[in-house]
Amino acid sequence: MPHASRVTVHLKRMSGSCSSHTHKHTHTRSHSLTATHTHTLTHTLLTAGLVSRLVSRAASRLAGCVNGAQMEDFLSSCRRAVQANADDRPGFHVVLGNEACDVDSMVSALAYAYFLSKTVGGDMLALPLLNIRQSELVLRSDNVFLLRQSGVSTDLLLFRDQLDLRALQRAGRLRLTLVDHNVLPSADSDLEGAVVEVIDHHFLEREPSSSCPVTVETVGSCATLVTERIVQKAPEILDQQLAQLLYATILLDCVNMAPAAGKVTPKDSQCAAQLEQRFPGLPPRGALFQSLQNAKFDVSGLSTEQMLLKDMKSVSGELKLAVSVIYITLEEFLQRSELEAELSSFCQRLGLDLLIAMTISFSDSKEPFRQLAVYSHSALYRQEVSQHLEQACNPALNLCPISSPHPHITAYHQGNTLASRKKLLPIVKDFLRERSGDCCRGNQEEAGLEEDSQVPPTPMNSLVEGCPLDAGPPSISALALEEKISKMADREEEGGGAH
């Protein structure tokens, strides 16, 4: 197809995704390009330069509308403002996701901060802040993949270690909007006075306040609530790039909108359909979901330390213990060279007395199976926690010892494949309470237990809570995966347990 005709087609396709002013301008340019193309059929030599200039202009305008120059400009302005951060500036309205900084938290922060920048007046600059250190982004392979696929440079992002929120609050220069969580962790409780709004889809733990509007709905993805707000209040700011970020996040959190997974709600479906209708050029659902899943489970190139940090939670009592979900089979993990030395160094650096590694994989017959390993240099600690896990009954893990090539690692097959880390952590907390002689059943702080915030916590919207599927891209089809999830959910309901 000649250049002028091709650009005309693209401009017509994009006419519905820009503002009404852009639509009129695009329509005019489209007719102009068509006329130019007709003219070139008889006056090629005379008009070649004009066509070239028109094509260049149209391509540039398309880049602004499709490739998200608006978002790039917004993020660039945020970085410049943070780098300047002069004391005489009014301050920042920070949109902050949860500490897991999964895809939902990241995209919700980016999209809602952009929305505020376009719709809210005042001197305070709205900016998105990723609630992790910059060095930790590499551990979130699905985040990085989606940003690259959507044309967002990771160099433009702002991270928690790049902006001193406490200094801003002390100076009266901070407002906080929380997305994808509704309460600040204990480590950030001193920032509570700066919270002015909450948008979340988890269980409401926040005390009501007239000074802080709260939007909490149990939908599959927080990005659904952000999409709804944008569509209702400022649909003109949506472009192809922002739509793809939101759409991909909804698909990932809602397991490709599969009812059998138990995540998707009518509002999720409605928002996804609205984005599809307005932006027909979005990638197909199945392909986009599978590519995100493949990226999520890709641990190629990660060191042992990075693999452990990728999906880890820790709790502290008399001892400090961490539970990591690893994205390769236990056999592969145990065969890593210098594993014991790396685990020893890792535990020393984080001050851990015990480390538990969990995995879930699928057999050749596509049946799920779990394995678990306990590491500690102390034979006493390792024996005590292993015995507690073996004897656990709420739920029973049904552990069967298997051989380990390492003297400081105890390995198991886990018969109860439904017992994810979400269910293992209460067992671990019970162990710490019993060991310290405190068997109370109150909250973990009252029981002398604290969750460590030094390491990234588990993403809240994983495909299976706390249970990655396998090393690298899953080898089963999306349909087979949905069937597995459905069977697991059915078995869990029959057994009386629920996530």
C-alpha positions as CSV (number, residue, x, y, z in Angstrom):
1,M,0.0,0.0,0.0
2,P,1.4,3.5,-0.8
3,H,2.6,5.5,2.2
4,A,-0.2,8.2,1.9
5,S,-3.0,5.6,1.7
6,R,-1.5,3.6,4.6
7,V,-1.3,6.6,6.9
8,T,-4.8,7.6,5.9
9,V,-6.1,4.2,7.0
10,H,-4.3,4.4,10.3
11,L,-5.5,7.9,11.0
12,K,-9.1,6.8,10.4
13,R,-8.7,3.8,12.7
14,M,-7.4,6.1,15.5
15,S,-10.0,8.8,15.1
16,G,-12.1,7.4,17.9
17,S,-9.2,7.2,20.4
18,C,-8.2,10.9,20.4
19,S,-10.1,14.0,21.6
20,S,-12.8,15.5,19.5
21,H,-10.5,18.3,18.4
22,T,-7.9,15.7,17.3
23,H,-10.7,13.8,15.5
24,K,-11.6,16.8,13.4
25,H,-8.0,17.6,12.7
26,T,-7.3,14.0,11.8
27,H,-10.4,13.9,9.5
28,T,-9.1,16.9,7.7
29,R,-5.6,15.5,7.4
30,S,-7.0,12.2,6.2
31,H,-8.9,13.9,3.3
32,S,-5.7,15.9,2.5
33,L,-3.6,12.8,2.4
34,T,-6.1,11.0,0.2
35,A,-6.2,14.0,-2.2
36,T,-2.4,14.1,-2.2
37,H,-2.1,10.4,-3.0
38,T,-4.5,10.9,-6.0
39,H,-2.4,13.8,-7.1
40,T,0.8,11.7,-7.0
41,L,-0.7,9.3,-9.5
42,T,-0.3,11.9,-12.2
43,H,2.3,14.3,-10.8
44,T,4.7,12.0,-9.0
45,L,7.9,14.0,-9.4
46,L,6.3,17.3,-8.5
47,T,4.6,16.2,-5.3
48,A,7.0,13.6,-3.9
49,G,8.4,16.0,-1.4
50,L,5.0,17.2,-0.2
51,V,3.8,13.6,0.3
52,S,7.0,12.8,2.3
53,R,6.4,15.8,4.6
54,L,2.7,14.9,5.1
55,V,3.5,11.3,5.9
56,S,6.2,12.5,8.4
57,R,3.8,14.8,10.1
58,A,1.0,12.2,10.2
59,A,3.4,9.6,11.6
60,S,4.5,12.1,14.3
61,R,1.0,12.8,15.3
62,L,0.2,9.1,15.4
63,A,3.1,8.6,17.7
64,G,1.6,11.1,20.1
65,C,-1.8,9.5,20.0
66,V,-0.9,5.8,19.8
67,N,2.5,5.4,21.3
68,G,1.7,7.4,24.4
69,A,3.8,10.6,24.1
70,Q,1.4,12.1,26.6
71,M,2.3,9.5,29.3
72,E,6.0,9.9,28.4
73,D,5.8,13.7,28.8
74,F,3.9,13.3,32.1
75,L,6.5,10.9,33.6
76,S,9.3,13.1,32.4
77,S,7.8,16.1,34.1
78,C,7.4,14.1,37.3
79,R,11.1,13.1,37.2
80,R,12.2,16.7,36.6
81,A,10.1,18.0,39.5
82,V,11.4,15.4,41.9
83,Q,15.0,16.1,40.9
84,A,14.4,19.8,41.5
85,N,12.3,19.3,44.6
86,A,12.9,22.9,45.8
87,D,11.7,23.8,49.2
88,D,9.6,26.7,47.9
89,R,7.5,24.3,45.7
90,P,4.0,23.5,47.0
91,G,4.8,19.8,47.1
92,F,3.5,16.5,45.6
93,H,0.3,14.5,45.5
94,V,1.8,11.0,45.4
95,V,-0.2,8.0,44.2
96,L,1.2,5.0,45.9
97,G,0.6,1.3,45.3
98,N,1.2,-1.5,47.8
99,E,4.6,-2.8,48.7
100,A,4.3,-5.8,46.5
101,C,4.4,-3.5,43.5
102,D,2.8,-6.1,41.2
103,V,1.4,-5.2,37.8
104,D,-1.9,-4.0,39.3
105,S,-0.3,-1.7,41.9
106,M,2.1,-0.3,39.3
107,V,-0.4,0.4,36.6
108,S,-3.1,1.7,39.0
109,A,-0.5,4.2,40.3
110,L,0.6,5.3,36.8
111,A,-2.9,5.7,35.4
112,Y,-4.5,7.4,38.4
113,A,-1.7,9.9,38.8
114,Y,-2.0,10.7,35.2
115,F,-5.8,11.1,35.6
116,L,-5.2,13.5,38.6
117,S,-2.7,15.5,36.6
118,K,-5.4,16.1,33.9
119,T,-8.4,16.7,36.1
120,V,-7.4,18.2,39.5
121,G,-6.3,21.8,39.7
122,G,-4.0,23.3,42.3
123,D,-0.2,23.7,42.7
124,M,0.6,20.2,43.9
125,L,2.0,18.0,41.2
126,A,0.4,14.5,41.0
127,L,3.0,11.8,40.5
128,P,3.1,8.0,40.6
129,L,5.5,6.3,43.0
130,L,6.4,2.7,42.8
131,N,6.6,1.3,46.3
132,I,9.9,-0.6,45.9
133,R,13.5,0.3,45.5
134,Q,14.6,0.9,41.9
135,S,16.9,-2.1,42.1
136,E,14.0,-4.4,42.8
137,L,12.1,-3.8,39.5
138,V,14.2,-6.4,37.7
139,L,12.6,-9.0,40.0
140,R,9.1,-8.2,38.6
141,S,9.5,-9.6,35.1
142,D,5.9,-9.2,34.2
143,N,5.9,-5.5,35.2
144,V,9.0,-4.9,33.0
145,F,7.5,-6.9,30.1
146,L,4.2,-4.9,30.1
147,L,6.0,-1.6,30.3
148,R,8.2,-2.5,27.3
149,Q,5.3,-3.8,25.3
150,S,3.4,-0.6,26.0
151,G,6.2,1.7,25.1
152,V,6.9,3.1,28.6
153,S,10.6,3.5,29.4
154,T,11.5,2.2,32.9
155,D,14.0,5.1,33.1
156,L,11.1,7.5,33.6
157,L,9.6,5.7,36.6
158,L,10.0,7.0,40.2
159,F,10.7,4.6,43.0
160,R,10.3,4.7,46.8
161,D,14.1,5.2,47.4
162,Q,14.1,8.3,45.1
163,L,11.6,10.4,47.1
164,D,11.7,11.1,50.9
165,L,8.0,11.0,51.8
166,R,8.6,11.7,55.5
167,A,10.6,14.8,54.8
168,L,7.8,16.0,52.5
169,Q,5.2,15.3,55.2
170,R,7.2,17.1,57.9
171,A,7.3,20.1,55.6
172,G,3.6,19.9,54.9
173,R,4.2,19.2,51.2
174,L,2.7,15.7,50.9
175,R,-0.6,14.3,49.9
176,L,-1.1,10.6,49.5
177,T,-3.6,8.6,47.5
178,L,-3.4,4.8,48.1
179,V,-4.2,2.4,45.2
180,D,-4.4,-1.4,45.5
181,H,-4.3,-1.2,49.3
182,N,-6.3,0.7,51.9
183,V,-4.1,0.8,54.9
184,L,-0.4,1.7,55.2
185,P,1.9,-1.0,56.7
186,S,3.1,-0.4,60.2
187,A,6.5,0.9,58.9
188,D,4.7,3.7,57.1
189,S,2.0,4.4,59.8
190,D,3.6,7.9,60.4
191,L,2.5,8.9,56.9
192,E,-1.2,8.3,57.7
193,G,-2.0,12.0,58.2
194,A,-1.1,12.6,54.5
195,V,-3.6,10.1,53.0
196,V,-6.4,12.0,51.2
197,E,-8.0,9.2,49.1
198,V,-8.1,5.4,48.7
199,I,-9.0,3.2,45.7
200,D,-8.7,-0.5,46.4
201,H,-10.3,-3.9,45.8
202,H,-9.2,-5.8,49.0
203,F,-11.0,-6.3,52.3
204,L,-11.6,-2.9,53.9
205,E,-9.3,-2.5,57.0
206,R,-9.4,1.3,57.1
207,E,-11.3,3.3,59.7
208,P,-13.9,5.6,58.0
209,S,-12.9,9.3,57.8
210,S,-14.8,12.3,56.4
211,S,-11.5,13.7,55.2
212,C,-10.5,10.7,53.1
213,P,-12.8,9.4,50.4
214,V,-12.6,5.6,50.1
215,T,-13.5,3.6,47.1
216,V,-13.3,-0.1,47.9
217,E,-15.1,-2.8,45.8
218,T,-14.3,-6.5,45.6
219,V,-13.6,-6.6,41.9
220,G,-10.8,-8.7,40.4
221,S,-8.4,-5.8,39.7
222,C,-7.8,-2.3,41.2
223,A,-7.2,-1.2,37.6
224,T,-10.9,-1.9,36.9
225,L,-11.8,0.8,39.4
226,V,-9.2,3.2,38.0
227,T,-10.5,2.5,34.4
228,E,-14.1,3.2,35.6
229,R,-13.1,6.5,37.2
230,I,-11.3,7.6,34.0
231,V,-14.1,6.6,31.7
232,Q,-16.7,8.4,33.9
233,K,-14.7,11.6,34.6
234,A,-12.2,12.1,31.8
235,P,-12.5,9.6,28.9
236,E,-10.7,12.0,26.6
237,I,-7.4,11.3,28.3
238,L,-7.4,7.6,27.3
239,D,-5.1,6.7,24.4
240,Q,-3.9,3.4,23.0
241,Q,-1.0,3.1,25.4
242,L,-2.9,3.9,28.6
243,A,-5.7,1.6,27.5
244,Q,-3.3,-1.3,26.9
245,L,-1.8,-0.9,30.3
246,L,-5.2,-1.0,32.0
247,Y,-6.5,-3.7,29.8
248,A,-3.5,-6.0,30.3
249,T,-3.7,-5.6,34.1
250,I,-7.4,-6.4,34.2
251,L,-6.8,-9.6,32.1
252,L,-3.9,-10.7,34.3
253,D,-5.7,-10.2,37.6
254,C,-8.9,-11.8,36.3
255,V,-7.1,-14.8,34.8
256,N,-8.1,-13.9,31.3
257,M,-11.7,-13.2,32.4
258,A,-12.2,-16.9,33.1
259,P,-15.2,-17.5,35.4
260,A,-13.8,-20.8,36.6
261,A,-10.8,-18.9,38.2
262,G,-13.2,-17.1,40.6
263,K,-11.6,-13.7,40.1
264,V,-13.6,-11.8,37.5
265,T,-16.7,-9.8,38.3
266,P,-19.2,-8.1,36.1
267,K,-17.5,-4.7,36.5
268,D,-14.2,-6.2,35.4
269,S,-15.8,-7.6,32.3
270,Q,-17.6,-4.3,31.6
271,C,-14.4,-2.2,31.8
272,A,-12.4,-4.7,29.7
273,A,-15.2,-4.6,27.1
274,Q,-15.3,-0.8,27.1
275,L,-11.6,-0.7,26.4
276,E,-11.9,-3.3,23.6
277,Q,-14.7,-1.4,22.0
278,R,-13.0,1.9,22.0
279,F,-9.5,0.6,21.0
280,P,-10.1,-2.3,18.6
281,G,-6.3,-2.5,18.0
282,L,-5.6,-3.9,21.5
283,P,-3.9,-7.3,21.4
284,P,-6.2,-10.4,21.6
285,R,-7.1,-11.4,25.1
286,G,-5.6,-14.9,25.0
287,A,-2.3,-13.8,23.5
288,L,-1.8,-10.9,25.8
289,F,-2.7,-12.9,28.9
290,Q,-0.4,-15.8,28.0
291,S,2.6,-13.5,27.2
292,L,2.1,-11.8,30.6
293,Q,2.0,-15.2,32.3
294,N,5.1,-16.3,30.5
295,A,6.9,-13.2,31.6
296,K,5.7,-13.6,35.2
297,F,7.1,-17.1,35.5
298,D,10.3,-16.4,33.7
299,V,13.3,-16.5,36.1
300,S,16.0,-17.1,33.5
301,G,19.0,-15.0,34.4
302,L,18.0,-14.5,38.0
303,S,20.5,-15.3,40.7
304,T,19.5,-17.5,43.7
305,E,19.1,-14.4,45.8
306,Q,16.9,-12.6,43.2
307,M,14.9,-15.8,42.8
308,L,14.2,-15.9,46.6
309,L,13.4,-12.2,46.8
310,K,11.1,-12.2,43.8
311,D,8.2,-13.6,45.8
312,M,9.0,-13.6,49.5
313,K,7.4,-12.9,52.9
314,S,9.1,-12.9,56.3
315,V,7.8,-12.9,59.9
316,S,9.7,-12.3,63.1
317,G,9.3,-13.4,66.6
318,E,12.0,-14.9,68.8
319,L,13.4,-16.1,65.4
320,K,13.2,-14.5,62.0
321,L,11.8,-16.7,59.3
322,A,11.1,-16.2,55.6
323,V,8.9,-18.1,53.1
324,S,9.9,-17.8,49.4
325,V,7.9,-19.1,46.5
326,I,10.3,-20.2,43.8
327,Y,9.5,-20.4,40.1
328,I,11.3,-23.6,39.3
329,T,10.9,-27.1,40.5
330,L,12.5,-28.1,43.8
331,E,14.8,-30.6,42.0
332,E,16.1,-27.8,39.8
333,F,16.5,-25.5,42.8
334,L,18.4,-28.1,44.9
335,Q,20.8,-28.7,41.9
336,R,21.9,-25.1,41.7
337,S,25.7,-24.8,42.1
338,E,26.9,-23.4,45.4
339,L,23.3,-23.4,46.7
340,E,24.2,-23.9,50.4
341,A,26.8,-21.1,50.3
342,E,24.3,-18.8,48.6
343,L,21.5,-19.6,51.1
344,S,23.9,-19.0,54.0
345,S,25.0,-15.6,52.6
346,F,21.3,-14.7,51.9
347,C,20.2,-15.5,55.4
348,Q,23.1,-13.7,57.0
349,R,22.4,-10.6,55.0
350,L,18.7,-10.5,55.9
351,G,19.2,-11.7,59.4
352,L,17.2,-14.9,58.8
353,D,17.3,-17.9,61.2
354,L,15.2,-20.1,58.9
355,L,14.2,-20.1,55.2
356,I,11.3,-22.1,53.7
357,A,11.1,-22.5,49.9
358,M,7.8,-23.6,48.3
359,T,7.0,-24.5,44.7
360,I,4.1,-25.7,42.7
361,S,4.5,-27.5,39.3
362,F,2.4,-29.7,37.0
363,S,3.1,-33.3,36.2
364,D,3.1,-34.8,32.7
365,S,-0.5,-35.7,33.3
366,K,-1.1,-32.0,34.2
367,E,-1.8,-32.7,37.8
368,P,-0.5,-30.1,40.2
369,F,2.0,-31.0,42.8
370,R,3.9,-29.1,45.5
371,Q,7.2,-29.4,47.1
372,L,8.8,-27.7,50.1
373,A,12.3,-27.2,51.6
374,V,13.5,-26.0,54.9
375,Y,16.9,-24.4,55.3
376,S,18.8,-23.4,58.4
377,H,22.4,-23.7,59.6
378,S,21.0,-24.6,63.0
379,A,20.0,-28.3,63.1
380,L,17.8,-27.5,66.1
381,Y,15.8,-24.7,64.3
382,R,15.5,-26.8,61.2
383,Q,14.2,-29.8,63.2
384,E,11.8,-27.8,65.2
385,V,10.1,-26.1,62.3
386,S,10.1,-29.2,60.2
387,Q,8.3,-31.1,63.0
388,H,5.8,-28.4,63.4
389,L,5.0,-28.4,59.6
390,E,4.7,-32.2,59.6
391,Q,2.2,-32.1,62.4
392,A,0.2,-29.1,61.2
393,C,-3.5,-29.8,60.9
394,N,-5.1,-26.5,60.1
395,P,-4.6,-27.2,57.3
396,A,-2.6,-30.5,57.1
397,L,0.2,-30.2,54.6
398,N,0.6,-33.9,54.2
399,L,4.4,-33.8,54.0
400,C,6.4,-36.7,52.8
401,P,10.2,-36.5,53.3
402,I,12.4,-36.8,50.2
403,S,16.1,-37.0,49.9
404,S,18.1,-33.8,49.8
405,P,21.7,-33.5,48.5
406,H,22.4,-30.8,51.1
407,P,22.9,-31.5,54.8
408,H,21.3,-28.2,55.9
409,I,18.2,-28.6,53.8
410,T,15.2,-30.8,54.6
411,A,13.0,-31.5,51.6
412,Y,9.4,-32.7,51.2
413,H,6.7,-33.6,48.8
414,Q,3.6,-31.7,49.9
415,G,0.5,-33.8,49.5
416,N,-2.0,-31.0,50.1
417,T,-1.6,-29.0,46.8
418,L,-4.1,-26.4,47.9
419,A,-2.0,-25.3,50.9
420,S,-0.4,-22.2,49.4
421,R,1.9,-19.9,51.3
422,K,-1.2,-17.9,52.2
423,K,-2.1,-20.9,54.3
424,L,1.4,-21.8,55.4
425,L,2.2,-18.5,57.0
426,P,-0.4,-18.9,59.8
427,I,1.2,-22.2,60.6
428,V,4.7,-20.6,60.7
429,K,3.3,-17.8,63.0
430,D,1.9,-20.4,65.3
431,F,5.3,-22.1,65.5
432,L,7.0,-18.8,66.4
433,R,4.3,-18.1,69.1
434,E,4.6,-21.5,70.6
435,R,8.4,-21.4,70.6
436,S,8.3,-18.1,72.4
437,G,5.8,-19.4,74.9
438,D,3.1,-17.0,73.7
439,C,0.1,-19.0,72.4
440,C,-2.4,-16.1,72.2
441,R,-4.5,-15.9,69.0
442,G,-4.6,-12.1,68.6
443,N,-3.1,-10.2,65.8
444,Q,0.5,-10.7,65.0
445,E,1.8,-7.5,66.6
446,E,0.0,-8.4,69.9
447,A,1.6,-11.8,69.7
448,G,5.0,-10.3,69.3
449,L,5.2,-11.1,65.6
450,E,6.0,-8.6,62.8
451,E,6.1,-9.0,59.1
452,D,9.3,-7.7,57.7
453,S,9.1,-4.8,55.2
454,Q,12.7,-4.9,54.1
455,V,11.9,-7.4,51.3
456,P,9.2,-7.2,48.6
457,P,6.0,-9.0,49.9
458,T,4.0,-11.4,47.9
459,P,2.1,-9.9,44.9
460,M,-1.5,-9.8,46.0
461,N,-3.1,-10.8,42.7
462,S,-1.1,-13.8,41.6
463,L,-2.7,-16.4,39.4
464,V,-2.8,-18.7,42.4
465,E,-2.2,-17.0,45.7
466,G,1.5,-17.4,46.5
467,C,1.9,-20.3,44.0
468,P,3.8,-19.7,40.8
469,L,3.2,-22.5,38.3
470,D,6.5,-23.7,37.0
471,A,9.9,-22.6,35.7
472,G,9.6,-20.3,32.7
473,P,6.6,-20.3,30.5
474,P,3.9,-22.8,31.6
475,S,3.8,-25.8,29.2
476,I,0.1,-26.3,29.4
477,S,-2.5,-24.4,27.5
478,A,-4.7,-21.6,28.9
479,L,-7.7,-23.9,28.7
480,A,-6.0,-26.7,30.6
481,L,-4.8,-24.2,33.2
482,E,-8.3,-22.9,33.7
483,E,-9.6,-26.5,34.1
484,K,-6.9,-27.1,36.8
485,I,-7.8,-24.0,38.7
486,S,-11.5,-25.0,38.5
487,K,-10.7,-28.5,39.9
488,M,-8.6,-27.1,42.7
489,A,-11.3,-24.6,43.7
490,D,-13.9,-27.4,43.6
491,R,-11.8,-29.7,45.8
492,E,-11.1,-26.8,48.2
493,E,-14.8,-26.1,48.6
494,E,-15.6,-29.8,49.2
495,G,-12.9,-29.8,51.9
496,G,-14.5,-26.8,53.6
497,G,-11.4,-24.5,53.0
498,A,-11.4,-21.2,51.2
499,H,-8.7,-18.7,50.3
